Amino acid sequence: MIPRCRPVRTWVAPWVIVPGAPPLRDAAVSVDEDGVLAAVGRAVDFARLPVSECRGVIMPGLVNAHTHLELSHLRVDGGDGLVPWIRRMLATRTPPEPAAIEAAVRALEARGTVAVADVSNTGASAAALARSSLTAAVFLEVVAPRPAEGMPEPPAAPGVVTAHSTYATHEAALRRTGAASIHVEEDPAEAEWLLAGTGPLAGLLPPGGAPGLRPVAYLDRLGLLGPQTLLVHMTCADDASIQLAVRRGATSVLCPRSNLHIGGRLPPWRALRAAGARVALGSDSLASADSLDVLADAAVLARDGAEPAWLVDAATRAGAAALGLPAPPGWIEVGDSARFLRDPLAWLAFEGAGAPVRRLDVALPAPALAPRRAAHAFAAKEIA
């Protein structure tokens, strides 16, 4: 049986980035009306098709694997560690502002983000995300540091319930909520608290029995570490924790700008890279980062020596896999002149955050106006 052909939109560009493959120079990409990649190759091979010309780099849409949109109206000073930052945040936190959330969602769209994982305490971001073009995974975060207070009810909003962290969610609550997306090893204080019940968190949290394990090992003992787990930050993770996360198939979501702002340190990306960890990128909130653009986080790690191809993959394909998406959704054009780029991946990693971004419109002409010749369509085929 001959597969039915589907109409496509085709763009040509100086460079096309396809997930899992080297960049293609003077290339073309065809996408069907659902945004699924139908064909990719040399521009000359698409000469018989009607095409749109791009001047920049065509690449998959960006995936931001960790945000807190309901904190978009805040900016909290940092630099002296997580616990002082938490104290300042709690002292200045006010209810979410819908206008600030809407503006943050628009900023995500404007910078080429097509999928986002948002962590919410109130469910306040749900409406803005539902109105947007973003594919959104919403995690409803439970903060329950005091066992005597029981298990608080999560917000009445669509999403996946998850624990905030191993220190701010007591063990019984952890077991009930799970750890679909959880703050882990963001600061040395967390491991000190879990190992010995001491350190900066001892002055913030009620006394309780320390499990005597570092955060990743503690989650594993509770049976909460696996392929569906997003370990957010991992800034202070030791080699044993990284190896354990890799063995369980968990994804480490790195937020380097937030880590620098709060604690003045970067995540151990070299150790994660060497261990073969699944890694995605997140921006964290506007309370601890200047923007929600994951290319800005890629730039921080690129300047520290991280491989550009690995970073671009973390910001696209790996992020999509972390959120359970079958492929990076959406296609965007980054930059206004890519003709003379020698290495588009390095340019994206170092300069992409400052470049103009355009979402490619996959809307197709009305059927009556659509070309009817077979040469104007490809059989839909996903390119791995």
C-alpha positions as CSV (number, residue, x, y, z in Angstrom):
1,M,0.0,0.0,0.0
2,I,1.4,3.4,-1.0
3,P,1.4,5.8,2.0
4,R,-0.7,8.9,1.7
5,C,1.3,12.0,1.2
6,R,0.8,14.9,3.4
7,P,1.3,18.6,2.4
8,V,4.4,20.3,3.9
9,R,6.0,23.7,4.3
10,T,9.7,23.9,3.3
11,W,12.4,26.3,4.3
12,V,16.0,26.6,3.1
13,A,18.7,28.1,5.2
14,P,22.5,28.4,5.3
15,W,22.4,25.9,8.2
16,V,19.9,23.4,9.5
17,I,20.4,21.6,12.9
18,V,18.7,18.2,13.1
19,P,18.6,16.4,16.4
20,G,21.3,13.8,16.7
21,A,23.1,14.7,13.5
22,P,25.9,17.1,12.4
23,P,24.7,20.5,11.1
24,L,23.7,20.6,7.5
25,R,25.1,23.4,5.3
26,D,22.9,25.0,2.6
27,A,20.1,22.7,3.6
28,A,16.3,22.5,3.6
29,V,13.7,21.2,6.0
30,S,10.1,20.2,5.3
31,V,7.6,20.1,8.1
32,D,4.0,18.9,7.9
33,E,1.0,20.7,9.3
34,D,1.5,19.1,12.7
35,G,5.1,20.4,12.9
36,V,6.5,16.9,12.4
37,L,9.7,16.7,10.4
38,A,8.9,15.2,7.0
39,A,12.2,15.6,5.1
40,V,15.6,17.2,5.5
41,G,18.5,17.4,3.1
42,R,20.5,19.6,0.7
43,A,18.7,22.7,-0.5
44,V,19.4,21.8,-4.1
45,D,17.4,18.6,-3.7
46,F,14.3,20.6,-2.9
47,A,14.6,22.8,-6.0
48,R,11.2,21.8,-7.4
49,L,9.3,22.7,-4.2
50,P,8.0,26.1,-3.2
51,V,10.3,27.2,-0.4
52,S,10.7,30.0,2.1
53,E,14.2,31.4,2.6
54,C,15.7,31.9,6.0
55,R,18.9,33.9,6.7
56,G,19.6,32.3,10.1
57,V,20.1,28.8,11.6
58,I,17.0,26.6,11.5
59,M,16.9,24.4,14.6
60,P,14.4,22.5,16.8
61,G,12.5,24.6,19.2
62,L,14.0,25.1,22.7
63,V,12.8,23.1,25.7
64,N,13.0,24.8,29.2
65,A,12.9,21.9,31.6
66,H,12.6,23.9,34.8
67,T,10.8,27.2,35.5
68,H,8.7,28.8,38.3
69,L,6.4,31.1,36.3
70,E,4.5,32.2,39.4
71,L,7.7,33.9,40.7
72,S,8.0,36.0,37.6
73,H,7.2,39.2,39.5
74,L,10.1,38.7,42.0
75,R,13.8,39.3,42.0
76,V,15.7,38.1,45.0
77,D,19.3,39.0,45.8
78,G,21.7,36.1,46.0
79,G,25.4,35.2,46.3
80,D,25.5,33.9,49.9
81,G,23.9,30.5,49.5
82,L,20.5,28.9,49.2
83,V,19.3,29.3,52.8
84,P,19.8,33.1,52.9
85,W,18.2,33.3,49.5
86,I,15.2,31.3,50.7
87,R,14.8,33.6,53.7
88,R,14.8,36.7,51.6
89,M,12.4,35.1,49.1
90,L,10.0,34.1,51.8
91,A,10.2,37.6,53.4
92,T,9.4,39.3,50.1
93,R,7.2,36.8,48.3
94,T,3.7,38.1,47.4
95,P,0.9,36.3,45.6
96,P,1.5,35.5,41.9
97,E,0.7,38.3,39.5
98,P,-1.2,37.1,36.4
99,A,0.3,39.9,34.3
100,A,3.8,38.9,35.2
101,I,3.1,35.3,34.4
102,E,1.6,36.3,31.0
103,A,4.6,38.4,30.2
104,A,6.9,35.5,31.1
105,V,5.0,33.1,28.9
106,R,5.2,35.6,26.0
107,A,8.9,35.9,26.6
108,L,9.4,32.2,26.4
109,E,7.5,32.1,23.1
110,A,9.4,35.0,21.7
111,R,12.8,33.4,22.4
112,G,12.0,30.2,20.6
113,T,10.9,28.0,23.5
114,V,8.3,25.5,22.4
115,A,8.0,23.3,25.5
116,V,8.4,24.1,29.2
117,A,8.3,22.3,32.6
118,D,6.7,24.7,35.1
119,V,6.8,24.1,38.9
120,S,3.9,25.7,40.7
121,N,2.7,26.0,44.3
122,T,-0.6,27.6,43.4
123,G,-1.5,26.5,39.9
124,A,-1.5,30.2,38.9
125,S,0.4,29.5,35.7
126,A,-2.1,27.0,34.3
127,A,-4.4,29.5,32.5
128,A,-1.6,31.5,30.8
129,L,0.1,28.2,29.6
130,A,-3.2,26.9,28.3
131,R,-3.6,30.1,26.2
132,S,-0.1,29.9,24.8
133,S,1.5,27.9,22.0
134,L,3.8,26.1,24.5
135,T,3.7,22.4,25.2
136,A,3.6,22.5,29.0
137,A,4.3,20.0,31.8
138,V,3.1,21.5,35.1
139,F,4.4,20.1,38.3
140,L,2.3,20.9,41.4
141,E,4.9,21.2,44.2
142,V,4.3,20.1,47.8
143,V,6.2,21.8,50.6
144,A,5.8,19.9,53.8
145,P,8.7,20.2,56.2
146,R,6.8,19.4,59.4
147,P,5.6,15.8,59.8
148,A,3.2,16.7,62.5
149,E,1.3,19.0,60.1
150,G,0.5,16.1,57.8
151,M,0.2,16.2,54.0
152,P,-1.0,19.5,52.5
153,E,-3.4,19.4,49.6
154,P,-1.9,20.3,46.3
155,P,-3.4,23.1,44.3
156,A,-6.6,22.3,42.4
157,A,-5.1,22.6,39.0
158,P,-4.1,20.2,36.2
159,G,-0.6,18.8,36.7
160,V,1.6,16.2,38.3
161,V,2.1,16.4,42.1
162,T,5.7,16.3,43.2
163,A,7.8,17.0,46.2
164,H,9.8,20.3,46.5
165,S,13.0,18.7,47.8
166,T,14.4,16.2,50.2
167,Y,14.6,18.8,53.0
168,A,11.4,20.8,52.5
169,T,9.2,17.7,52.1
170,H,9.2,15.2,55.0
171,E,9.5,11.5,54.3
172,A,5.9,10.5,54.5
173,A,4.9,13.3,52.2
174,L,7.8,12.3,49.8
175,R,6.5,8.8,49.6
176,R,3.0,10.0,48.8
177,T,3.9,12.8,46.3
178,G,6.8,11.1,44.5
179,A,9.6,13.0,42.9
180,A,8.7,13.7,39.3
181,S,10.6,17.0,39.4
182,I,12.5,17.7,42.5
183,H,15.2,20.2,43.6
184,V,18.3,18.1,44.5
185,E,21.8,19.1,45.6
186,E,21.3,22.7,44.9
187,D,23.4,23.8,47.9
188,P,25.9,22.0,50.3
189,A,23.4,22.7,53.1
190,E,21.0,20.0,51.8
191,A,23.5,17.1,52.1
192,E,24.7,18.4,55.5
193,W,21.1,18.4,56.7
194,L,20.3,14.9,55.4
195,L,23.6,13.4,56.6
196,A,23.8,14.9,60.1
197,G,20.8,17.2,60.7
198,T,23.1,20.2,61.0
199,G,24.1,23.2,59.0
200,P,22.2,26.3,57.7
201,L,19.0,24.4,57.2
202,A,18.9,23.5,60.9
203,G,18.0,27.1,61.6
204,L,15.2,27.1,59.0
205,L,13.6,23.7,59.4
206,P,12.1,21.8,62.4
207,P,14.3,19.2,64.0
208,G,13.9,15.7,62.6
209,G,15.8,12.5,62.1
210,A,18.5,12.7,59.5
211,P,18.4,9.7,57.1
212,G,22.2,9.6,57.0
213,L,22.3,9.7,53.1
214,R,23.0,12.3,50.5
215,P,19.9,13.4,48.5
216,V,20.1,11.2,45.5
217,A,20.8,8.1,47.6
218,Y,17.9,9.0,49.9
219,L,15.5,9.3,47.0
220,D,16.7,5.9,45.7
221,R,16.1,4.3,49.1
222,L,12.6,5.6,49.0
223,G,12.1,4.1,45.6
224,L,11.7,7.5,44.0
225,L,14.6,7.5,41.6
226,G,14.0,6.4,38.0
227,P,13.8,7.3,34.3
228,Q,10.8,9.6,34.9
229,T,12.7,11.6,37.6
230,L,13.9,15.1,36.9
231,L,16.7,15.9,39.3
232,V,16.8,19.7,39.2
233,H,20.2,21.5,39.8
234,M,22.6,18.7,41.0
235,T,25.0,21.6,41.7
236,C,26.8,19.9,44.6
237,A,26.3,16.2,43.6
238,D,29.3,14.0,44.2
239,D,30.5,11.3,41.9
240,A,28.6,8.5,43.7
241,S,25.3,10.5,43.4
242,I,25.9,11.1,39.7
243,Q,26.7,7.5,39.0
244,L,23.6,6.4,40.9
245,A,21.4,8.9,38.9
246,V,22.9,7.5,35.7
247,R,22.2,3.9,36.7
248,R,18.6,4.7,37.4
249,G,18.1,6.6,34.2
250,A,17.2,9.9,35.9
251,T,17.6,13.2,34.1
252,S,19.7,16.0,35.6
253,V,18.2,19.5,34.8
254,L,20.9,22.1,35.0
255,C,20.1,25.8,35.8
256,P,23.6,27.3,35.8
257,R,22.6,31.0,35.9
258,S,20.4,30.5,38.9
259,N,23.2,28.5,40.6
260,L,25.7,31.3,40.0
261,H,23.2,33.9,41.3
262,I,22.3,32.0,44.4
263,G,25.4,30.3,45.5
264,G,28.2,31.4,43.1
265,R,28.9,27.9,41.7
266,L,28.2,25.9,38.6
267,P,26.9,22.4,38.4
268,P,29.4,19.6,37.8
269,W,28.7,19.4,34.1
270,R,32.1,17.7,33.4
271,A,31.4,14.8,35.7
272,L,27.8,14.5,34.4
273,R,29.1,14.5,30.8
274,A,31.8,11.9,31.6
275,A,29.3,9.7,33.3
276,G,26.9,9.7,30.4
277,A,24.1,11.4,32.4
278,R,20.9,12.4,30.7
279,V,21.1,16.2,30.9
280,A,18.5,18.9,30.1
281,L,18.6,22.7,30.7
282,G,16.3,24.9,32.7
283,S,16.3,28.6,33.5
284,D,14.7,28.4,37.0
285,S,12.6,31.5,37.8
286,L,13.0,35.2,37.2
287,A,13.6,35.5,40.9
288,S,17.1,34.1,40.3
289,A,17.8,34.5,36.6
290,D,17.7,37.5,34.2
291,S,15.6,35.7,31.6
292,L,13.9,32.4,30.8
293,D,16.0,31.7,27.7
294,V,17.8,28.4,28.0
295,L,20.3,29.5,25.4
296,A,21.6,32.0,28.0
297,D,22.2,29.0,30.3
298,A,23.9,27.2,27.5
299,A,26.2,30.2,27.0
300,V,27.3,30.1,30.7
301,L,28.4,26.4,30.4
302,A,29.9,27.0,26.9
303,R,32.2,29.7,28.4
304,D,33.2,27.2,31.1
305,G,34.3,24.8,28.3
306,A,31.2,22.6,27.6
307,E,30.9,21.2,24.1
308,P,28.4,23.3,22.0
309,A,26.8,20.3,20.3
310,W,26.1,18.7,23.8
311,L,24.6,22.0,25.0
312,V,22.3,22.4,22.0
313,D,21.2,18.9,22.3
314,A,20.4,19.4,26.0
315,A,18.4,22.5,25.2
316,T,16.3,20.7,22.5
317,R,16.2,16.9,22.1
318,A,17.3,15.9,25.6
319,G,14.8,18.4,27.1
320,A,12.0,16.9,25.0
321,A,13.0,13.4,26.1
322,A,13.0,14.5,29.8
323,L,9.5,15.7,29.5
324,G,8.3,12.6,27.7
325,L,7.9,14.2,24.3
326,P,8.7,11.9,21.3
327,A,10.7,14.6,19.5
328,P,11.7,18.2,20.0
329,P,8.4,20.0,19.0
330,G,8.5,23.1,16.8
331,W,11.1,24.6,14.5
332,I,12.7,28.0,14.9
333,E,15.2,30.3,13.1
334,V,17.9,31.9,15.2
335,G,20.0,34.8,13.9
336,D,19.6,37.1,11.0
337,S,22.6,36.1,8.9
338,A,24.2,32.6,9.1
339,R,25.8,32.5,5.6
340,F,29.3,33.0,6.9
341,L,29.1,30.9,10.1
342,R,31.8,28.2,10.3
343,D,30.4,26.4,13.3
344,P,26.6,27.0,13.9
345,L,26.6,24.9,17.1
346,A,29.3,27.0,18.7
347,W,27.6,30.2,17.6
348,L,24.3,29.0,19.1
349,A,25.9,28.0,22.3
350,F,27.9,31.2,22.7
351,E,25.8,33.9,20.9
352,G,22.3,32.4,20.5
353,A,20.8,34.2,23.5
354,G,21.5,37.6,21.9
355,A,20.3,36.7,18.4
356,P,16.8,37.4,17.0
357,V,14.5,34.3,17.0
358,R,11.6,33.5,14.8
359,R,9.2,30.6,15.1
360,L,8.6,28.9,11.8
361,D,4.9,29.0,10.9
362,V,3.8,25.5,9.8
363,A,0.3,26.7,8.8
364,L,-0.4,25.5,5.3
365,P,-2.4,27.2,2.5
366,A,-6.1,26.6,2.2
367,P,-6.8,23.3,0.4
368,A,-8.2,25.1,-2.7
369,L,-4.9,26.9,-3.1
370,A,-2.5,24.1,-2.2
371,P,-0.3,22.7,-5.0
372,R,-1.7,19.4,-6.3
373,R,1.3,17.9,-8.0
374,A,3.0,15.0,-6.2
375,A,6.3,16.8,-6.3
376,H,5.0,19.3,-3.8
377,A,4.6,16.8,-1.0
378,F,6.6,14.2,0.9
379,A,5.3,11.1,2.6
380,A,5.6,12.0,6.3
381,K,8.6,10.3,7.8
382,E,10.2,11.2,11.1
383,I,14.0,11.5,10.9
384,A,15.6,10.0,14.0
